[in-house]
Amino acid sequence: MAKTGERKAQILQTLASMLEDPKGERVTTALLAARLDVSEAALYRHFSSKAQMYEGLIEFIEQTLFGLIARIVAETHSPPAQVEAILVTLLSFASKNPGMTRVLIGEALVHKNTRLQKRINQLHDRIEAQLRQCLRLGGDGFADASVPLANLLLCLVVGRWHQYAKSGFTRGPEGDIAFVLSQLLADAASTNSGWATDRA
């Protein structure tokens, strides 16, 4: 008989795998219980609600992504290289975890507890803050552009996540991120004010 921790992990893994359905159909507790060959009551012995199951997925995403990002920051000394590695990590995570991508973009959270969407928004904010911090350490050109550039890079990542999910997971999210980033960073570094525009 599976221990409580093992059973909870199994439930979350099964939920994540069901979210990988390209059709993006709604996952109900009845379907989840059937996939696990248990009763719905058995599910609720481990999670008080369906929202708590999704919260478990978000916790896994947070621990995994920010653990990887912390390692990148600690082991990579060039700020631009840190930014590139973080972007690659975010897109690679989505590629390897299609079901989690639907959580990251909030699609799987529609009609769920609003607290869950707020937590995903906070996750996005943390990623943007980390990108901004890396850019600030990249010298004056990057520092001046850190706020708009970090936001633009986050939008790029989230856009790729959406594109991946909406394509039924057929269009990989990675693309040539190194080329895109090099163009953005080159433009930011070439101007003192970073992304400044002439306004009449």
Salt bridges, closest charged atoms under 4 A:
GLU55 OE1 - ARG115 NH2 2.95
GLU55 OE2 - ARG119 NH1 3.01
GLU59 OE2 - ARG119 NH1 3.87
GLU62 OE1 - ARG119 NH2 2.81
GLU107 OE2 - ARG102 NE 2.62
GLU107 OE1 - LYS166 NZ 2.86
GLU128 OE2 - ARG132 NH1 3.87
